Amino acid sequence: MRWYEQNHELSEMLNFVESLNDEEKSVAAKSLLNILITECGINLDLEISDIASKNYSYNRWYDDIYDLSSAMEFLKSLPEHKQQYVIKRLLSEVVMSYVKKEL
């Protein structure tokens, strides 16, 4: 079982992101990184250092886009209540983006 499949809402959100084209995934990743850094207190230097120290195989669906891969690692390190917050914030961003596009 993948780490994000343990949380149904997180799994659904990531299934949605996976279904996007690469450009849309990149936009979602930037939004996700912004939320994680500005609203969740992610220590960017510490997290990047932690990611760099691990030996990942980079075979996951989200590893093709560096920002998305980084965001997933940051998200994975959060406690569940903060993951829930991020899910709601990202979905809010997606809805607002869609509404703006439609107007």
Order of alpha helices (4+ residues) and beta strands (2+ residues): alpha-alpha-alpha-alpha-alpha
